[in-house]
């Protein structure tokens, strides 16, 4: 399993998980990767963290950790059952497409990990901005729902 940390301003680390993701492992991703990434790309403290409402994301330990760090960055409310507004699906598709278009396909899990990291690192930061800008009606709908809560 692969997780990523990214921002409108920059692409952060791609994280390889060799085991099932649990609440505690998700918490370690938040503390080890997200917490160090947010001040770099949002030094003004105005960064917003967005995640879907997957069970692990809404776990007590993750929710508590986000509340404890609410002064460092904001947690952007994500409406339930709204995957069409999630750029992660587009990122995943782009990574899969890049892997499929390689002249030498990866043959082992380690080869796949290497290819994914290479492709991830080659994307310019503007790539994520382009993804978001390509779906303005979805972003507008999300912001509309967010203002109701």
C-alpha positions as CSV (number, residue, x, y, z in Angstrom):
1,X,0.0,0.0,0.0
2,X,1.2,3.5,-0.8
3,X,0.2,6.8,0.9
4,X,1.2,10.3,-0.1
5,X,1.5,13.7,1.4
6,X,0.9,16.6,-1.0
7,X,-0.2,20.2,-1.1
8,X,-1.5,22.7,-3.5
9,X,2.0,24.2,-3.3
10,X,4.2,21.1,-3.3
11,X,4.5,17.4,-3.5
12,X,5.6,15.7,-0.3
13,X,6.8,12.2,0.4
14,X,5.4,9.0,-1.0
15,X,5.1,6.5,1.8
16,X,5.3,2.7,1.4
17,X,3.3,0.6,3.9
18,X,4.3,-3.0,3.9
19,X,1.5,-4.0,6.3
20,X,-2.2,-3.4,6.9
21,X,-2.9,0.2,7.9
22,X,-4.2,0.5,11.4
23,X,-5.2,3.5,13.4
24,X,-1.8,3.6,15.1
25,X,0.0,3.3,11.8
26,X,-2.1,6.1,10.4
27,X,-1.3,8.2,13.4
28,X,2.4,7.6,12.8
29,X,1.9,8.9,9.2
30,X,0.3,12.0,10.5
31,X,3.0,12.6,13.1
32,X,6.0,11.6,11.0
33,X,5.1,12.9,7.6
34,X,2.2,15.4,7.7
35,X,3.4,17.3,10.7
36,X,6.8,17.9,9.3
37,X,5.4,18.7,5.8
38,X,2.8,21.3,6.7
39,X,5.1,24.0,8.1
40,X,7.4,23.7,5.1
41,X,4.7,24.4,2.5
42,X,2.4,26.5,4.8
43,X,4.9,28.5,6.9
44,X,2.2,31.1,7.4
45,X,0.1,28.5,9.4
46,X,-2.8,28.7,7.0
47,X,-2.5,25.2,5.7
48,X,-5.5,23.0,5.7
49,X,-5.3,19.2,6.0
50,X,-7.9,17.3,3.9
51,X,-8.7,13.6,4.2
52,X,-11.8,11.5,3.5
53,X,-13.9,10.0,6.2
54,X,-12.4,6.5,6.0
55,X,-12.7,4.6,9.2
56,X,-9.0,5.0,10.1
57,X,-9.1,8.7,9.3
58,X,-12.1,9.2,11.7
59,X,-10.7,7.0,14.4
60,X,-10.5,8.4,17.9
61,X,-6.7,8.5,17.9
62,X,-6.5,10.3,14.6
63,X,-9.3,12.8,15.6
64,X,-7.6,13.4,18.9
65,X,-4.2,14.0,17.3
66,X,-5.8,16.5,14.8
67,X,-7.5,18.3,17.6
68,X,-4.2,18.6,19.5
69,X,-2.5,20.1,16.5
70,X,-5.3,22.4,15.4
71,X,-3.1,25.4,16.1
72,X,-0.6,24.2,13.6
73,X,-3.0,23.7,10.7
74,X,-6.7,23.3,10.1
75,X,-8.5,20.1,9.3
76,X,-10.7,20.6,6.3
77,X,-14.1,18.9,6.7
78,X,-14.7,16.3,4.1
79,X,-18.3,15.4,3.3
80,X,-19.0,11.7,3.6
81,X,-19.5,9.7,0.4
82,X,-17.9,12.3,-1.9
83,X,-15.0,10.5,-3.6
84,X,-15.6,12.4,-6.9
85,X,-14.2,15.5,-5.2
86,X,-11.0,13.7,-4.0
87,X,-7.9,14.4,-6.1
88,X,-6.3,11.3,-4.7
89,X,-8.3,9.2,-7.2
90,X,-6.8,11.3,-10.0
91,X,-3.3,11.1,-8.6
92,X,-3.6,7.3,-8.3
93,X,-4.9,7.1,-11.9
94,X,-2.0,9.2,-13.1
95,X,0.6,7.1,-11.3
96,X,-1.0,3.9,-12.7
97,X,-0.9,5.4,-16.2
98,X,2.7,6.4,-15.8
99,X,3.7,2.9,-14.7
100,X,1.8,1.3,-17.5
101,X,3.5,3.5,-20.1
102,X,7.0,2.6,-19.0
103,X,9.1,0.8,-21.6
104,X,10.1,-1.7,-19.0
105,X,7.3,-2.6,-16.7
106,X,8.1,-3.4,-13.1
107,X,8.6,-7.1,-12.4
108,X,8.8,-7.2,-8.6
109,X,7.2,-5.3,-5.8
110,X,10.5,-3.4,-5.2
111,X,10.6,-2.5,-8.9
112,X,7.1,-1.1,-8.7
113,X,8.0,0.9,-5.6
114,X,11.0,2.3,-7.4
115,X,8.9,3.3,-10.4
116,X,6.2,4.8,-8.3
117,X,8.8,7.0,-6.4
118,X,10.5,8.0,-9.6
119,X,7.2,9.0,-11.2
120,X,6.0,10.8,-8.1
121,X,9.2,12.8,-7.8
122,X,9.1,13.8,-11.5
123,X,5.7,15.6,-11.1
124,X,6.1,19.4,-10.9
125,X,4.3,21.0,-7.9
126,X,2.0,22.7,-10.4
127,X,0.6,19.2,-11.3
128,X,-1.7,19.2,-8.2
129,X,-2.9,22.7,-8.9
130,X,-3.8,21.7,-12.4
131,X,-5.8,18.7,-11.0
132,X,-7.8,21.0,-8.6
133,X,-8.3,23.6,-11.3
134,X,-9.7,21.0,-13.6
135,X,-12.6,20.2,-11.3
136,X,-13.9,23.6,-10.2
137,X,-17.5,22.4,-10.0
138,X,-16.4,19.7,-7.5
139,X,-14.4,22.1,-5.4
140,X,-17.2,24.6,-5.4
141,X,-19.6,21.9,-4.3
142,X,-17.3,20.9,-1.5
143,X,-16.9,24.5,-0.3
144,X,-20.7,24.9,-0.4
145,X,-21.2,21.8,1.8
146,X,-18.4,22.9,4.1
147,X,-20.1,26.2,4.9
148,X,-23.2,24.5,6.1
149,X,-21.4,22.8,9.0
